[in-house]
Amino acid sequence: MADPIDKEIFDTLNLYRTNPEIAVIDLKNLKGCFNKDGLIAVPGETLLMTNEGVKAFDEAIKYMEKMQPVTPL
């Protein structure tokens, strides 16, 4: 049996495949969590550092805004 995190990732990927607008909302929310040091500071979570920073979020948002829904895996 798969770990719960595996199922959560799989379910989230399917959610984003079938509803790309939800991915855009989630990405915009996460983008808003970048602090002045360039870390993602989600309240109640461990700080995350990215190599690409906000630019990668901008690119992902732009890409997902163009996506059409597809069938789940």
C-alpha positions in Angstrom: 0.0 0.0 0.0 1.3 3.5 -0.8 2.2 6.0 1.8 -0.4 8.6 2.6 1.8 11.3 1.1 2.0 9.4 -2.2 -1.8 9.3 -2.4 -2.0 13.0 -1.5 0.5 13.9 -4.3 -1.3 11.7 -6.8 -4.7 13.2 -5.8 -3.3 16.8 -6.0 -1.8 16.1 -9.5 -5.2 14.8 -10.7 -7.0 17.8 -9.2 -4.6 20.1 -11.1 -5.0 18.1 -14.3 -8.8 18.3 -14.2 -9.0 21.8 -12.7 -5.9 23.8 -13.7 -7.4 27.0 -12.3 -7.0 25.5 -8.9 -3.3 25.1 -9.5 -3.1 28.8 -10.4 -4.9 29.8 -7.2 -2.5 27.6 -5.1 0.6 28.8 -6.9 -0.5 32.5 -6.4 -1.1 31.8 -2.7 2.3 30.2 -2.3 4.0 33.0 -4.3 2.5 35.4 -1.7 4.3 33.5 1.0 7.8 34.5 -0.1 9.5 36.5 2.6 12.2 39.2 2.2 14.9 36.6 2.3 13.4 34.7 -0.7 12.2 31.8 1.4 8.6 30.4 1.3 7.2 31.1 4.7 3.9 29.2 5.0 2.4 29.8 8.4 2.8 26.7 10.6 5.2 25.0 8.1 9.0 24.7 7.7 10.6 27.4 5.7 11.4 26.4 2.2 14.2 27.6 0.0 14.1 27.5 -3.8 16.8 27.9 -6.3 14.6 29.7 -8.8 12.6 31.9 -6.5 9.5 33.9 -7.4 10.3 33.8 -11.2 9.6 30.0 -11.3 6.2 30.7 -9.7 5.5 33.4 -12.3 6.4 31.0 -15.1 4.3 28.1 -13.6 1.3 30.4 -13.2 1.6 31.7 -16.7 1.8 28.1 -18.0 -1.1 26.8 -15.9 -3.3 29.7 -17.0 -3.1 28.5 -20.6 -3.8 24.8 -19.7 -7.1 23.1 -20.6 -8.5 20.5 -18.3 -7.5 16.9 -19.1 -8.6 13.5 -17.7 -7.2 12.3 -14.4 -4.5 9.6 -14.3 
